[in-house]
Amino acid sequence: MLSDLNESYHSINGALAESRHIFIDNGLNRVIGSQGRDNSTSNRKISILETGLGTGLNCLLTIIEALKYPQYQFLYTAIELYPVTQEELRMLNYITITGDEYLSLFNKIHAVPWGCCSEILPNFYLNKIRSDIKELKSPDIATNPDVVYFDAFSPNIQPELWSSEIFKGIFSVMNPGSILVTYSSRGAVKSALRDAGFVVKRVKGPVGKRHITVAQRD
Ligand SMILES: C[S@@+](CC[C@H](N)C(=O)[O-])C[C@H]1O[C@@H](n2cnc3c(N)ncnc32)[C@H](O)[C@@H]1O
């Protein structure tokens, strides 16, 4: 973790609702919705790439969502340069909010070794990669994601991660029609995304935040 940047990951209070709104409702479920929610077709695949696994909250919410879609195989690739420590994990209280039944899933996320792909559920595989977001253009890191959760620290804290160079790298490994979703709707971020080739739109944000950004690779 970038403890020296003194950035708290989320305000715990709104963290779950925020993450659900941004990454699940406007990321994952947009993609699933665009494919049709037909439960009868099995063996569908969805590939998710997260930049900044952090505490694993977005990953946990996606696993909870995967329970609703047994017809899909989920492959979740998470990039993180500064993994959270066991001590930091113990201090989190997500489980008291999401419910005890998810504790084992949460623990499974953090038990997956770095550099490995492991089964979390029969339809959910997690691949944890300890690497720099700046290396994302390398095709051996990202696997043609259908949806990218871009969850780096804010442009104020790490402006170098919100550049058109970084977005071009991500764009180059994305599937046509796939989307990148992020919490920032700052003008400079949207223009860097456009420079990288994305079609960008802002959508309604979670409580307390007017807009977020959804960018599509056409
Ligand atoms: C806003 S937090 C992500 C929160 C996380 N998605 C969650 O659900 O808890 C940003 C994350 O990006 C990671 N990070 C910062 N710089 C990075 C870099 N250059 N490459 C990869 N990860 C980075 C941080 O360590 C942190 O975990």
The ligand as an SDF file (V2000), in Angstrom:
LIG
                    3D

 27 29  0  0  0  0  0  0  0  0999 V2000
   -8.2390    3.4480   -4.6410 C   0  0  0  0  0  0  0  0  0  0  0  0
   -7.1760    2.1290   -4.2310 S   0  0  0  0  0  0  0  0  0  0  0  0
   -7.9900    0.7360   -4.8650 C   0  0  0  0  0  0  0  0  0  0  0  0
   -9.0670    0.2180   -3.9820 C   0  0  0  0  0  0  0  0  0  0  0  0
   -9.4970   -1.1790   -4.3680 C   0  0  0  0  0  0  0  0  0  0  0  0
   -9.9990   -1.2860   -5.7090 N   0  0  0  0  0  0  0  0  0  0  0  0
  -10.4600   -1.7850   -3.3900 C   0  0  0  0  0  0  0  0  0  0  0  0
  -11.5210   -2.3190   -3.8080 O   0  0  0  0  0  0  0  0  0  0  0  0
  -10.1310   -1.7400   -2.2040 O   0  0  0  0  0  0  0  0  0  0  0  0
   -5.8690    2.2780   -5.4070 C   0  0  0  0  0  0  0  0  0  0  0  0
   -4.9430    1.0770   -5.4450 C   0  0  0  0  0  0  0  0  0  0  0  0
   -3.9850    1.2490   -6.4870 O   0  0  0  0  0  0  0  0  0  0  0  0
   -2.7310    0.7310   -6.0260 C   0  0  0  0  0  0  0  0  0  0  0  0
   -1.6740    1.3590   -6.8260 N   0  0  0  0  0  0  0  0  0  0  0  0
   -1.1480    2.5890   -6.6980 C   0  0  0  0  0  0  0  0  0  0  0  0
   -0.2080    2.8160   -7.6400 N   0  0  0  0  0  0  0  0  0  0  0  0
   -0.1630    1.7000   -8.4030 C   0  0  0  0  0  0  0  0  0  0  0  0
    0.5930    1.3250   -9.5510 C   0  0  0  0  0  0  0  0  0  0  0  0
    1.4760    2.1670  -10.1090 N   0  0  0  0  0  0  0  0  0  0  0  0
    0.3980    0.1160  -10.0840 N   0  0  0  0  0  0  0  0  0  0  0  0
   -0.5110   -0.7590   -9.5220 C   0  0  0  0  0  0  0  0  0  0  0  0
   -1.2640   -0.4600   -8.4320 N   0  0  0  0  0  0  0  0  0  0  0  0
   -1.1000    0.7670   -7.8830 C   0  0  0  0  0  0  0  0  0  0  0  0
   -2.7090    1.1300   -4.5710 C   0  0  0  0  0  0  0  0  0  0  0  0
   -1.7970    0.3660   -3.8270 O   0  0  0  0  0  0  0  0  0  0  0  0
   -4.1540    0.8880   -4.1590 C   0  0  0  0  0  0  0  0  0  0  0  0
   -4.3400   -0.4140   -3.6970 O   0  0  0  0  0  0  0  0  0  0  0  0
  1  2  1  0
  2  3  1  0
  2 10  1  0
  3  4  1  0
  4  5  1  0
  5  6  1  0
  5  7  1  0
  7  8  2  0
  7  9  1  0
 10 11  1  0
 11 12  1  0
 11 26  1  0
 12 13  1  0
 13 14  1  0
 13 24  1  0
 14 15  1  0
 14 23  1  0
 15 16  2  0
 16 17  1  0
 17 18  1  0
 17 23  2  0
 18 19  1  0
 18 20  2  0
 20 21  1  0
 21 22  2  0
 22 23  1  0
 24 25  1  0
 24 26  1  0
 26 27  1  0
M  CHG  2   2   1   9  -1
M  END
$$$$
